[in-house]
Amino acid sequence: LRDFINWTLDTYHSDHYFLDLWDHGGQWLGVCWDDSDGGDHINMSELRDVLKGVNTDHSGFIFDVIGFDACLMAAAEVCYQLEGYTHYAVFSEMVEPGYGWNYGILDTIRSNPEISPEDLCIALIDDFVASYEPGGEYYVTDTTLSAVCLDYLSSFNATFNAFIDEIVANYTEYQNYIEVASWVSERCGLSYEFIDVF
């Protein structure tokens, strides 16, 4: 992946770059499972190493958008691995429908090459949602896709850590609330490992 990204940056100069990772996903466990190779995949620390390497190889290079056309990737743990290497992440917290993204976004980029990264994220989400609505290219009743600006991740992290510190310091006071919250928190996908914190 690092070689491919470096080749792309050397061969196709642009003001903006968008990396799309496609296939099966599993939050902090990784992405891009290869069904033909015994389940080989890119784990999140490998992905961070690739992005860090590209950042070094190209003097501080940062993607504008990294998208995951894969299930279960919208998680804080994934964001932490991307921090400092992309401004935005686009991903789904839940299981994506089997068709994934329909890539109409490529027409949007082609017709508007000056599109801002933020507007690209909005267009990606709008295109995804429209493709699964009644009358869309594929119809599925329940889909989710979101974008996060990782430039604010350190602020989120500070707030979240303060929240955790409060719970740890006063655990007995909050214990009943924590137990109830753990039972009513949304589970993402088919695994109890993927629990929505809020």
N, C-alpha and C positions, 0 to 999 in steps of 0.2 A: 504494500500500500504506500509506504514511504517513497519507494522508487517511482510509482505511478504519479503520485502528487508532485514530486520534484520534476519529473518529465513534463507534466502538464504546465507547471509554473514556468519552466524554461522554454517551452514550445509555444504556449498560448498566453501572451501577455495581456493583462486586463486590469481594470481598476477595481473589479469586484470578483470574488470567488465563492462558489457554493459547492460544498461537498455533500453528496448524497450517498448514504450507506443503506443498502437494501438487503432484505432477506429476513430470516427469523431473528427476533431479539429477545432479550431476557434481562432487562434493566442492568444492574451491577454485575450480572454474570457475563454479559457480553452481547455481541451482535454478529450478524453475517454468518450464521451456521451453514456449513457446507454439508448438505445431506448425502453427497456422493463421496465424502472423505471421512467417514467415521465420526461425524459431528465436530470436525475442526471448526473453530470460530475465532473471532477477534475478541479477547477479553478486554475489559475496560482499561487495565493498566497497559496492555499492549497498544491500545488505541492512543492512550495518552503519550506513550513513548514515541509512537509514529508522529503525532502532532508536535511534540517537543523537538523531535529530530528535524522535521520540516521547518519549524520555527528557527532552529539553529542554522540549517542549510541555506535558508533564504533570509537571513538578517532580520529576525523578528517578525516573520510573516504570520498573519492572523487571518483566518477565514472570516468572511462576512457572515455566512450561514453554514451550519452543518445540519443536515436533515437526516432523519432516520425513518426510512420507509420500512419499518419493522415494528413488531408488537412490543409493548411493555417498556419502552425506552424513556418515557418522560418521568424522570426521578431525580431527586436531588443528588443522589450518588453518581448518576451519569453527568449531571451538570458540573460537579466538582472535577471530574476527569477532563472536561472540555475547557474549564476556566483558563483564560489567558491565551486560548488558541482559536476562539471564535467569538464573535459578538452575539450571535443568535443561535439558538438550537430550535429545531422544529421536530416534534415527536408526539407519539401517542402514549398515554398512560395505560390504556387498555389494549386488548387484542384488536389488531386492525383486521378489517375484512380481507379475505384471501386475495382480492384483486389489488390491494394496496393503493398506491397513488396512481392517478391516470396520466400524469405528466403533461397535462394541458398547460402547465406552467412554462414549458419550453416555448410554446407559442407566445406567451406573455413576455418572456425575456427577449425573444426574437423581435417582437413588435415594439418593445420598449426597453432597449438595452441600457438606458440610463436609470432604470428602476432602482429605488433605494433598497437596501437590505431589509428595512422594516416593512416596506410595501411588498417586497418579495415574499416575506413571511405571511403577510395578510393574504396575498393572492394564493399562496400554496394552500392555506387553510380553507379559504373560500372555494377553491377549485376542488379540494378533497371532499368537503361537505356537499357541494353541489352534485358531485358524481354519484353520491349515495342516496340523495333525496328521491322521493317518488318522481318518476319521469327522468331521473338522471341516468347516466350511463350504466350504473349498477344500483340496485335498490337494496339497502340494508337499513334496518330500523334503528340501529344504535352504533354510532361512530364517534370517535373523539380524536382531535388533533390540536396541538397547542404550540405556541412559540414563547420562548423565554429569552429575554435580553440578559446575557450572562455578565454584562458590564456591571450589574447590580448584585451579583452573587455574594460578594463579600459583605454587603449590607444585610442581605437575607441571613447569611451565615452567623453574623454577630447577634441578630435578633433570635435566631433559632437556638444558638448556644446559651443565650441568657434564659430562654424558656426552659431548656433542659437543666441548666444549673438550678433554677428555681424548683423544678420538680425533684431533683436529686436532694437538694437541701431540705425539702419539706415533704419527703416521700410519704410519710405516715398520714399527713394531712390530706394528700391528694390520692392516696392509694385506691380508694373506692372509685373515684372519677377515672383514674387511669384504667382500671379493670373494665369499667363500662365502655370507655372510649375504645379499648382494644377489641371489644366484641362488636361494636357498631361501626368501626372504621371500615371503609370500603377496601375490599380485596381486589387486586388487579389481576385479571387473567385467571388462571386455574390454580395458582400457587398461593399458599398462605405466607410465603416469604415476601411477597410484594404487597405491602400494606400502606395505604394512604395515611400519612401522619396526621392530617387535619380532618 
